């Protein structure tokens, strides 16, 4: 297996030796190419020429060997047969030539062949010396073999490996323009002198390479140099000492020396501008927002109380108490989430302060609620002591307006209370007072002496702009006003757009059992089932007698809705309305009605009416 470069993209490819000279396709650029067949173009794994590696030859003194046997073969046979020539001894070098005892093998010979043949021939091999770990072969000893001299290992001379030929530049489809020269700052780093490479002295008489001569002379000496057979390829390591490190006090500022450093600095600056540091949060937590809102409201109420005649100290006290309660419940809940025992302990007021002061519980937010609420409540509670001074300062001292003492309205007459609450627009208290007047006896009560004034005030309140006051004033006027005026007011309320007023009028109209009132009630029955229709049916039943019967019998006609006819059967079957004429009307409806539900309701009502009439 050898390697070669693609002539198109210079990628290092590999191929087995049997593929030399054949065509293939590059795996990178997909261009067709021919695998080089010349060994000079073959490369190794590092991209270096495969046959251009350095060769190291180790020379040692020749070992003692026995004399060679006399030749027994002819020169012709020795030339034809290498082994016969070795035995015959024709391949021995002349004695007068230097290194006469050396026999150089061909490059293609197997490792160790040269030394083995020289030992067979009895000649010494002073050129080659094996490493300390390699045992050189020796001839078989005779009866009394001489003692071999000690092997002396000479210093190995290493020659640096040849510099590999740089690969041709890779062609790009879109060539990059040459970089521009940028100004650079002067370097303040001292120039470091190159360290001397440690070299080992070679022993005298030792050559780095052994001449590669073919033993038969048929093959020319190759142009490349190969390592000696059986010897490992040495690797040169230059002993370059590291530059000295500067002392901590002698720190030097290194400037941007290359264009790449400038690009890195510019990129960092642009990145810091394009992605600024994160800004703090702008939104608030829900607890913080509630705390700010409650505290702001409490402070505003206190300011109004201290510097104006209005008094909101009680409201500020309630807000402060609410903040204290929220903080207390919050700290108990947080401690109970960690341990229920802590929750029980935190519920005890003296121990609550200990847990409120710990940062791990919501970062002291419960403490913020409790402390602020306690401060607000304390200021609101003791504000009465400083009110005269603060209001004097706000009013300019002598010109301050004195607050009149509070009037006890509850001790006054009912009519005075009505006027007071109406003028002050205290509508909840006014409505409550009207309900009391609606249930008060107009003849025997203490307010009977003020009946005329109460009649006038309740009549005026029936036209009040507030709807609730107007509705509650209707029963009060029916109690204290004249009968005809109250009936007219109720009949007008039945036809109004206010459902509360209509319901109140349906409850009051049975006080006047007349045909006019019954007709007004019947009009409210002629609608879909609802609370108002039910109230109208009850009002008609309460009226009772012939008035209710005369109003309910026409409702059995087919022109009315099913629910209206069924309601009419219930009214006629009631004990306050039942009569012989009503019973006959129910029997006619049970026979003549086209609605099965109405017939069934009428038959049921007939049975109830007959039972009531039999009792009478």
Secondary structure, 3 states (H helix, E strand, C coil): CEEEECCCCCCEEEECHHHCCCEEECCCCCCEEECCCCHHHCECCCCCECCCCCCCCCCCCCCCCCCCCCCCCCHHHHHHCHHHHHHHCCCCCCCCCCCCCCCCCCCCCCCCHHHHHHHHHCCCCCCCCCCCCCCCCCCCCCCCCCCCCCCCCCCCCCCCCCCCCCCCCCCCCCCCCCCCCCCCCCCCCCCCCCCCCCCCCCCCCCCCCCCCCCCCCCCCCCCCCCCCCCCCCCCCCCCCCCCCCCCCCCCCCCCCCCHHHHHHHHHHHHHHHHCCCCCCCCCCCHHHHHHHHHHHHHHHHHHHHHHCCCCCHHHHHHHHHHHHHHHHHHHHHHHHHHCHHHHHHHCCHHHHHHHHCCCCCHHHHHHHHHHHHHHHHHHHHCHHHCHHHHHHHHHCHHHCCCCCCCCCHHHCCHHHHHHHHHHCCCHHHHHHHHHHHHCCCCCCCHHHHHHHHHHHHHHHHCCCCCHHHHHHHHHHHHHHCCHHHHHHHHHHHHCCCCHHHHHHHHHHHHHCCCHHHHHHHHHHHCCCCCHHHHHHHHHHHHHCHHHHHHHHHHHHCCCCCHHHHHHHHHHHCCCCCCCHHHHHHHHHHHHHCCCHHHHHHHHHHHHHHHHHHHHC
